[in-house]
Amino acid sequence: MHLFLLLSCDGVHKMLTKEHIVTWLYKAAESLEVNKEFLNQLDAAIGDGEHGISMDRGFQKVISQLPTNADKDIEGIFKLTGMSLISSVGGASGQLYGSLFIKAAAATAPGKQELDENELLSVLNAGLKGVIDRGKVQQGEKTMIDALAPAVETFGSVIHEGNSMTEAFQKAMFAAEKGMKDTTPMVAKKGRASYLGERSIGHQDPGATSMYLILKALYDSIS
């Protein structure tokens, strides 16, 4: 797969192309399939133990539909992904991940085949806001937001400092990983895990973990 490059006075910035996004979705599906049992184990401690199964099912549906939707632009790919996740994952996870991609689609101009770093930041911010609004959730409540929010914030900070998209993604991944691990000592405030109260302390959040895996797949698709 070829990388499309944009040269600027700040150095070389990679464009995120539609091909990268399709590769990302395949890599995310692969990662979620490989880590399905691990996600189930995390969820069994504070939830119903099916997060891995649900996320794997959702992303398998996404990639099953990609070959017949190859003509869609980035907006269309995001929307297809969001609708597929809502219909196949079910429950809160389906709604939250679906909202992420649907709001990302709404923030993408029609016909776009590639995104520069600032366009991508707008898309990521829209996706983050979609999850926050849909879940009525904020950082520190032991959810997927604890991995997503620091990743988006870090990506924006690095881009605004004039660094490349690849550098921004690399630092965003470190932030997402830290955010994921930081959920372990938290008390869950949302979803089924919140019923456990302080008994949820000591368990890494499965939603933050699947979010990290998906973001890591995005980084891997451009690096």
C-alpha positions in Angstrom: 0.0 0.0 0.0 1.3 3.4 -1.0 1.6 6.4 1.4 0.4 9.7 0.1 2.7 12.5 1.3 2.2 16.1 1.8 5.3 18.3 2.1 5.2 21.4 4.2 7.6 23.8 5.9 7.2 21.8 9.0 8.4 18.6 7.4 6.8 15.6 5.9 3.2 15.0 6.9 1.4 11.8 5.8 -2.1 12.1 4.6 -4.6 9.6 6.1 -6.1 8.0 3.0 -9.2 6.0 2.5 -6.9 3.0 1.9 -5.4 3.6 5.3 -8.8 3.7 6.9 -9.9 0.4 5.3 -6.6 -1.2 6.4 -7.3 0.2 9.9 -10.7 -1.5 10.1 -9.2 -4.8 9.0 -6.4 -4.5 11.5 -8.8 -3.6 14.3 -11.0 -6.6 13.4 -7.9 -8.8 13.6 -6.8 -7.4 16.9 -10.2 -7.8 18.5 -10.5 -11.3 17.3 -7.0 -12.2 18.7 -7.8 -10.5 22.0 -11.5 -11.7 22.2 -10.9 -14.0 25.2 -8.8 -11.4 27.0 -11.5 -8.8 26.7 -14.1 -11.4 27.9 -11.9 -12.1 30.9 -11.7 -8.4 31.8 -15.4 -8.0 31.3 -16.2 -11.1 33.4 -14.7 -9.4 36.4 -17.0 -6.3 36.3 -19.6 -7.0 33.6 -21.3 -9.8 31.7 -18.2 -11.3 30.3 -19.2 -10.8 26.6 -17.3 -7.7 25.6 -14.8 -9.6 23.5 -17.5 -11.6 21.7 -19.5 -8.5 21.0 -16.7 -6.4 19.7 -15.4 -9.3 17.5 -18.9 -9.9 16.1 -19.3 -6.2 15.3 -16.0 -5.7 13.5 -16.4 -9.0 11.6 -19.6 -7.5 10.3 -17.8 -4.3 9.3 -15.1 -6.0 7.3 -17.6 -8.4 5.7 -19.3 -5.3 4.2 -16.2 -3.5 3.0 -15.6 -5.4 -0.2 -19.1 -4.5 -1.6 -18.7 -0.8 -0.5 -15.3 -0.1 -2.0 -16.7 2.8 -3.9 -17.6 4.8 -0.8 -15.7 7.9 0.3 -14.3 8.2 3.8 -17.6 9.7 5.1 -19.4 6.6 3.7 -16.9 4.2 5.2 -17.2 5.8 8.7 -21.0 5.7 8.5 -21.1 2.1 7.3 -18.9 1.2 10.2 -21.0 3.0 12.8 -24.3 1.5 11.6 -22.8 -2.0 11.4 -21.5 -1.7 15.0 -24.9 -0.4 16.3 -26.8 -3.3 14.7 -24.4 -6.1 15.6 -22.6 -5.2 18.9 -25.7 -4.3 20.8 -26.0 -2.8 24.2 -24.0 0.2 25.4 -20.9 -0.7 23.5 -22.7 -0.8 20.2 -24.3 2.5 20.8 -21.0 4.2 21.9 -18.8 2.8 19.2 -21.5 3.4 16.7 -21.8 7.0 17.8 -18.0 7.5 17.5 -18.0 6.5 13.8 -21.3 8.1 12.9 -20.2 11.5 14.3 -16.8 11.0 12.7 -18.6 10.6 9.4 -20.7 13.7 10.0 -17.4 15.7 10.5 -15.9 14.4 7.2 -16.6 16.5 4.1 -18.4 14.5 1.4 -16.2 13.0 -1.3 -13.0 13.0 0.7 -10.5 10.3 -0.2 -7.8 11.5 2.3 -7.5 13.6 5.4 -4.7 15.9 6.5 -3.7 16.1 10.2 -6.1 19.0 11.0 -9.0 17.4 9.2 -8.3 14.1 11.1 -8.2 16.0 14.4 -11.6 17.5 13.7 -12.9 14.0 12.9 -11.4 12.5 16.1 -12.8 15.4 18.2 -16.3 14.8 16.7 -16.1 11.1 17.4 -15.0 11.8 21.0 -17.9 14.2 21.5 -20.3 11.7 20.1 -19.3 9.1 22.6 -19.4 11.6 25.5 -22.9 12.9 24.5 -24.3 9.5 23.9 -22.9 7.9 27.1 -23.2 11.0 29.3 -19.7 10.1 30.4 -16.5 11.8 31.3 -13.0 10.9 32.1 -12.3 9.1 35.3 -15.5 7.0 35.3 -13.8 3.8 34.1 -15.0 3.6 30.5 -13.6 3.7 26.9 -13.4 7.5 27.3 -10.4 7.0 29.6 -8.4 5.7 26.6 -10.0 7.8 23.9 -10.0 11.2 25.4 -6.3 11.4 26.3 -5.4 10.0 22.9 -7.4 12.7 21.0 -6.1 15.4 23.3 -2.5 14.3 22.8 -2.9 14.0 19.1 -4.2 17.6 18.9 -1.4 18.9 21.1 1.3 17.3 19.1 -0.2 18.5 15.8 -0.6 22.0 17.0 3.1 22.0 17.9 3.8 21.4 14.2 4.7 17.7 14.3 3.7 15.1 11.8 0.7 12.9 11.9 2.8 9.8 12.5 4.5 11.5 15.5 1.2 12.6 16.8 -0.3 9.1 16.5 2.7 7.6 18.3 2.3 9.9 21.3 -1.4 9.5 21.2 -0.9 5.7 21.6 1.2 6.1 24.7 -1.5 8.4 26.1 -4.3 5.8 25.3 -2.3 3.0 26.8 -1.7 5.0 30.0 -5.4 5.9 30.1 -6.4 2.3 29.7 -4.1 1.1 32.5 -5.2 4.0 34.7 -8.7 2.6 34.8 -7.5 -0.3 37.0 -7.6 1.7 40.3 -10.8 3.5 39.4 -14.3 3.0 40.7 -16.7 2.3 37.9 -19.4 5.0 37.6 -21.2 3.8 34.4 -22.9 0.7 33.1 -23.1 -2.8 34.7 -19.7 -2.3 36.4 -21.0 0.6 38.4 -23.3 -1.8 40.4 -20.1 -3.2 42.0 -19.1 0.1 43.5 -15.7 -0.2 45.1 -15.5 -3.8 44.2 -14.7 -2.6 40.6 -11.4 -1.3 41.8 -8.4 -3.4 40.7 -9.8 -4.4 37.3 -8.8 -2.9 34.0 -11.8 -1.6 32.1 -12.7 -3.8 29.0 -14.1 -0.8 27.1 -10.9 1.2 27.5 -9.0 -1.9 26.5 -10.9 -2.4 23.3 -10.7 1.3 22.5 -6.9 1.1 22.9 -6.7 -1.9 20.6 -8.7 0.0 17.9 -6.6 3.1 18.2 -3.4 1.0 18.1 -4.7 -0.6 14.9 -5.1 2.9 13.4 -1.5 3.8 14.3 -0.3 0.5 12.9 -2.1 1.2 9.6 0.0 4.3 8.9 3.3 3.4 10.5 
